[in-house]
């Protein structure tokens, strides 16, 4: 710990010297120095696993230590490391194309490259061409099935990348939704194919090129080997009779899935795919201020405050909303979420010198931007018992207040929140918007699923969200400091109360927005952070279809409505096949035992 502190002190002094405004505003604002340091060029956007994120973690830990916070009991320091999947790379895939007695082998990455979601495997079989490999579910009232009339069982399916180029706008809009390569892989797998090869056709952008490995945080593959192939391999996949692929693609590009073309006779393929999923380590920061009076007999003697401190780095993770020319620039993340981190640090300083009936634990999360991974790791292996936490209060994007409007979410998790918020807002004077829903895309959701009373503060989104333009000069520091004052008063009320806030399980509102256009909901909440074949449930929504079907946190769904499920992507696509109020069979695994139940989806309004 002492080594980290020395490093951080040097860093902080260097940045302070380079940025005089830090010293000038330290007295005026308790949050501004933290935001300006965390959102500086030196930290390069704090991407999970990066040097910038490590520097940010060191700084945050040093600031907590400065005000007297200490590691939680049983831990040697404030850092709680965890592993996550940071991306994928090809580890040496290979393809052998055989026609009659002749065989050609390709291994160069510009000729064969595994897709990021591919399984590792070595398979062989006859080849079959399946056009664009598109299947549109019947729920869309639009008929398109590239596999109609094709037998692909135990074969290597070859499909075109993208979707028909010349179809009318309405048709293109529908087909585009189902052109994701994961969806194409699932369609091939569901029909018994051994593998899928993707060709960037001669009429498509990047014609003849293999597809670069993309950032993919999925811990499990798609259940099928999948790779893209380049121009030289393509030259060995000729149709009999001299028909060129360009002719076939031109016919398919009209939007007609029933184009006829010769079979790839006497063509056999051996495919070996090797995907190296790159594991990295990030660190949550966990520290606490102990209660100043004996906690014997105190109901749930912990109050937790938290925010995620990571961001998007240089936008390589796929979540950037910047224009193409700005996407590789530093994404500073001043509001998302240097603002929330600074609020927690300012609260630690404010609470350090005050009496406390409960211990206050400060939790700063890593890897939130790739799926709440840090907070999920905490909940999965909590350093303090979750049933001893009176409440968890989260701060996510709290620095861009407009028109005095403050949004407080997850108030439905306890009946005390509305009364307490009204009380502390008398002095703060915010135009308060209260939202009961705790099913949020932020770290408080991890605690809600564990049965902990939660609350989330935010000032809402804005035009700079997930762009390099989310910079420290745009933060409304005066209102951010006011928010900290209000939160401090709230924390003191919770900390000093005789009884902890009672937990209320909230039914997920039917009005929540749909995912990828899905029109029904099953009431399942995926766990994104654990490596498993299938869909691991992080929880189920109160009163929802999954809960009524008997599903619960920890179950792994492996099949729904006859569709095998290898991961979250399969599950999302499978929802397209479901209809409201029509029961479907769900196969799931609980404690190693395979079980079945019937689930009835409901409409998403």
HUDA-V260867 format. One line per field, one symbol per residue. ss: DSSP state (H for helix, E for strand, L for the rest). psi: psi as a letter, one per 40 degrees, with the letter a starting at -180 (. if undefined). burial: 1 if it has 16 or more other C-alpha atoms within 10 Angstrom, else 0. A space follows every 10 residues. Layout:
ss=???
psi=???
burial=???
This chain:
ss=LHHHHHHHHH HHHHHHHHLL HHHHHLLLLL LHHHHHHHLL HHHLLLELLL HHHHHHHHHH HHHHHHLLLE LLLLLLLLEE EEEEEEEEEE LLLEEEEEEL LEEEEELLLL LEEELLLLLL EEEEEEEEEL LLLLELLHHH LLLLELLLLL LLLLLEEEEE LLLLLLLLHH HHHHHHHLLL HHHHHHHHHH LLLLEEEEEL LLLLLLLLLL LLLLLLLLLL LLLLEEEEEL HHHHHLLLLH HHLLHHHHHH HHLLLLLLLL LLLLLLEEEE EEELEEEEEE EEEEEEEEEL LLLLLLLLLL LEEEEEEELL ELLLLLLLLL LLLHHHLLLL LLLHHHHHHH HHHHHHHHHH HHLLLLLLEE EEEEELLHHH LLHHHHHHHH LLLLLHHHEE EEEEELLLLL LLLLEEEEEL HHHLLLHHHH HHHHHHHHLL EEEEELLLLL LLLHHHHHHL LLLEEEEELL LLLLLLLLLL LHHHLLHHHH HHHHHHHHHH HHHHHHLLLL LLLLLLELLL LLLLLLLLLE ELLEEELLLL LLLLEEEEEE LELLHHHHLL LLLLLEEEEE LLEELLLHHH HHHHHHHLLL LLEEEEEEEE LLEEEEEEEE LEELL
psi=dddddddddd ddddddddgd ddddedddhe ddddddddfi ddefefihei dddddddddd ddddddeeii iiheidaehg iiiiheaiih efiihhhhhb ehhhhheiee dhhiideiih ihiiiiihhf befhhhidee fhhhheeheh hehfihhhii iaihdeiidd dddddddeeh dddddddddd eeidihhhhh ieeiifheii hihihhehei aeeihhiiia ddddeefiii eehidddddd ddeeehefhi iiigifhihh hhhhhhhhhi hihihhiihi ieihehehhg fihhhiiiei aebfeeeeeh eiideedeih hdfddgfddd dddddddddd edeiihdiih hhhhiifdef ffdddddddd gheihdeehd ihhihhgeef hhffhhhhif eeeieedddd dddeedddfi ghhhhdhegi fiddddddde fhhiihhiei iieehfieeg ideehgdddd dddddddddd dddddeidii hihhhhhhie eiiihfehei iefihiheeh hihahhheii iheiddddee iiheihheih fehihdaddd ddddddeiih ehiihhhihh fehhiiihhh iiih.
burial=0000100100 1000110000 0100000011 1111111111 0011111111 0111111111 1111101111 1100000111 0111111111 0111111110 0000010011 1111111111 1111111111 1111111000 0001111000 0111111111 1111101000 0100100110 1111111111 0111111111 1111000111 1010111111 1111111111 1011001010 0000100111 1110101000 0001001111 1111101000 1111111111 1000100111 1111111111 1111101001 0100011011 1111111111 1111111110 1100011111 1111111111 1111111110 0000010011 1111111111 1000111111 1111001000 1001100101 0001011110 0111111111 1111111111 0001111111 1100111011 1111111111 1101100001 1011111110 0000000111 1111111111 1111111111 1101111100 1111111111 1011111111 1111111110 0011011110 0000010111 11010
